[in-house]
C-alpha cells in the first residue's frame, strides 16, 4: 500500500501546505509537485465536473508528483464518492455541509473499514473490499494492509452551518475526525449575513471552530487566497493551510492583465522624437573625409 504522506505529517506534528484544483487535468498536479512546496492537492470535486476515469488519473498523478491527494465531497455523495476516490488513490477526504453529529458519523463511516479489526479512536465504518487502484486492483484487496490503509485515511470536515457551530463540541467529539475547516461563505449565508465575512458573528464562529478543534487535539485548517493573510491564524496555533485555487489564480490574472492590455490599447501612442539628419561620409586612406553630406 502507498504511504499516506499527509497522515505521516499529522502524526509527526508537522505543518502542512496544500492547494486546490477544480480542473481534473493531471498535468496540474505534476506542475504543483515540481514546485516542491506542497504536501497535498485538494481536488474540490464539490464544484467540478469529473468522471471515474478522472479520479484514477488524478490518483496516478499524485503518485508521480509525490503528493498526497484530498477530495472535497458534497453532502449527497459521501459514501459513493469517498469509496471511489480512495480506490483511485486519494488518501484524505473533506466532507462538506456537516450539520449534525449524525452527519459527522456518516462521514467517518464512509471511509473506515467495516471490520472488527478497527480499533482506537479512528472508528469502525462501512467500507468493504474493492478491486481498485489503491490495492493494485487484485494484489492487496482484502488484506490487513488494506484495513490499515483505510484507518489511515485523513478525514476532514467543513464547519460551515449554524447548526454545526451550535453543536460543535459534540460534533468534534465523533471518533475518526482529523482536520477541521471553517467555511465563512456558507456560515454567513446560513445566518442571513451572506458575504459578510468580517461580521462579528462570522469571526466569532471561526474563532470558536479553531479553538475547539485545538482543545480536542484536532487539526484546524485554513483556506487562504494569499499567504499574507496567515499571520493571525499562526498566532492562534494553526499549522495547516490550503492556499489558492486554480480557477481563482486564472481569474485574477485574466482580470488584471487583460485590464492592463486594454489600457495600453486605449492610450494614444507617443510620437517618436525628431532626429537630426544623418551625415554620411567616406574616409580615404589618409583619414580625411570625402564625399557629400546627405
N, C-alpha and C positions, 0 to 999 in steps of 0.2 A: 504493500500500500504506500502511496505517496505521502511524504512528510507534510504535516499541516503547519505551514510556516507561521500563520497568524496565531494559531494556538500556542506554538512554541514561544512566541514573543510575549503573549499574555501571561503564560506560566512563569516566564522569567522576569516579569515586572518591567519589561522594556516598553518604551513608547512606540507607537505605530503611526504611519502616514499612508493614507490611501487616496485614490482619486476616482471620480465617477465617469462612466461612459454610458451613453444611450445607444450608440451605434454598436451593432454586433459584428463589425469588421475586425477580425482577429489581428490585423496588422497594427491597429491602435494599441492593443495590449503589448505587442512586441516593441513598439516605439516607447511606450511607458517603461517597459523593462530595460531598454537601452539606457535610460536616464540614470538608473541605479539609485533612485531617490525614493522609491515607493515599496511598501511591503505587500500591498494587495490592490486589486482593482475591483470596485463595485460596479457590476452591471445593473443599472437601475431599470430592471425589467418591468417595474410597475408602470412606466411611461413609454416603453419602447416596443416596436414591432419585432418579433423574432419567431423562429420555429425551433423544433428539437435539434435539427442539424446545426443551427447557430450555437446552441448550448454546447454541443460536442466540440465544435471548432473553437469556441472560446476556452473550453477546458484544455484543449491541446495547446492553445496559445499561452495559457498560464504556465504550463509545464516548460515550454520553450523559453519563456521570458523569466522563469524563476520567480514567479509571483503567486501570491495567494489570490483566490477568486471568491468574491462575495456576490450574492444576488439579492436584490430587493424585490419582495413579493407582495402583491396587493391582496386584500383581505379575503377574496373569494377563492384564492388559488393555493392556500397554504400547503395542503398535502401533496397535490399533484406536482406543482412546480418545484417544491422543495425536493421531492423524490427524484425528479428528472434532472434538476440542476446538480444535486450531489452525485448522481450517477454519471453525469457528464464531466465531473472533475472539480466542481465548486466545493469549497470546504468551509464556507460560512454563509449564513442566511440571515437577512434582515427582514423582519416581518413588520409590515405597515399596519396602521389602523388598529392597534391594540386598545381595547376599551375596558376589558374586564379580566378578572382572574381566569375565567374560563378561556378567554382568547389567548392568554399567555400560556396556559397549559396546552392548548391546541397547537401553538407554535412549537413548543418543545416536543410534543408527541409526533409532529410531522417530520422530525429529524432523527430522534433516537430509535435504537433498535427495539423491536418487540421481543424481549427475551428476559429470562430470569438472571442472565449474566450481568444485566445492567446494575450498577452499584454506585454508591456515593451520591453526591448532590446533582449529578447530571441527569438523573431521571430515567424512567422507562417509557418507551414510546410505541409507535405503530409501524415503524419502518421494517419491511421484510427483506428477503433476499432478492437480489436482482442480477441480471446479466448485462451489465453496463460498463462504461469505460473505467469507472473507479475501481473495479475489481478485475480489470483485464478481461472483461466480458465473460470468460469461463474459467479464469485461473484462480481467483481468490474469493469468489462468491460463496457465501455460507460458511466462511471460516471465522475463527475467533478474531483474526486481524480485521475482518470486515466490521464486526461488532465494535471493536475498539475504535476503528476509524469513525464510525457513526457517533460514538460517545465523545470524540474529539472535535466534531464539527462545532464551530463557533456560532452561537445563537445570539443575535442582536434583535432588539425590539424598538419600535418607534413609540415614543410617548408624545402623542400629538392630539389627543382628545381630552376634553374636560373631565369626562368620567374616569379616564385613566389617571390623570393628575390627582383627582379627588381620592382615589383608592390606591395611590401609588405604593404605599408601604406594603400592602398585601400582594399587589401585582409583582413587585420586585422581589418578593419572598418565594415566588414559584421556583422550585429547583430546576436548574438547567440553563437559566438565562446568564449570559456572559457580558454583553455590551448593551448600553442604553443610549438612545439618540433622541433628543428633544426636537420636535418639529414645530417651529414657530408659525409657519404658514397655516397648517391645519388647526393648530390650537387657537390662533387668533380668530379664525373663521368659526370655530366651534363655540366661542364665547361671544360672537356677534361683533367682533372688532377686526374684521378682515383686513389684513395687510398692515396692521398697526403693531409692527414688531417691537417697537420701543415702548409700547404701553406698559404701565407698571404691572398689570395683571399678567401680561405675557412674560415679562422679565422675571417676575416672582415665580412663575411656573417653571421656567427654565432653571432658575437657581435651585428650586426645590428638587427638580429632577436630578441635577448634578450632585447635590449634597446627599440626597437619599441613596443614590447609586454608590457613592463613595463610602457611605456609612455601612452599606451592606456588602462591601468588598467587591462590587461590580465595577465595570469599566465604562464610564461615560465617554461618549464620542461626540465630537463637534464637527459639523459641516461648515466649511468656510469658502467664500468666494475668493478671499485674499488672505494670505498668511499674516498680513499686518493686523488682522482682527483677532489674532490668537492671544494677545497679551493677558487680557482679563481672565481667560479660561486657564491659562498656565498658572496664574496666581491662585486659582481655585483648586488646583491639583489635577487638572485634566491632562492626560498624556496621549490621547488618541484623537487624531484629526483626519478628516477626509476633505481634501481641497479640490475645488474646480470640477466643472462638468464639461465634457467635450462640446456640447451644444452651446453652453454659455461662453466658452472661450471663443468659438467661432462667431457667435452673435456679437460679442464685444468687438472683435477685430473688424467684422464687416461694418458695424455701425461707425466706429471711429475712423478707420482708414478709408471707407467709402466717402465719409464726410470731408476728409482731407482732400481727396481727389476731386470731389465736386467743387470745393472752394478754389482749388487751383484752376479748374476749367472756367469758373466764373470770373476770375481775376483777369484784367486786361494785361496782356503781355507787355513788358517794358521794352521800349525801343533801344536797340544797341547804340552805344555812344559812337559818334562820328570819329573816324580815324584819319590822321593826316595821310596825304597821298604818298604812296611808297616810291622810293627812289631806286632806280635800277642803274647799275653801272658795272662795268667790267674793268678789271685791272690788267694792265700789261705786265710784262715781265719785270719792269723796273718799279712796279708797285704804284705807279701813277694811275689815277682814274681816267678812263677814256669811255667814250660813248655818250649817250644822251640821257637826260632825266625824263622820266615819264610825266 
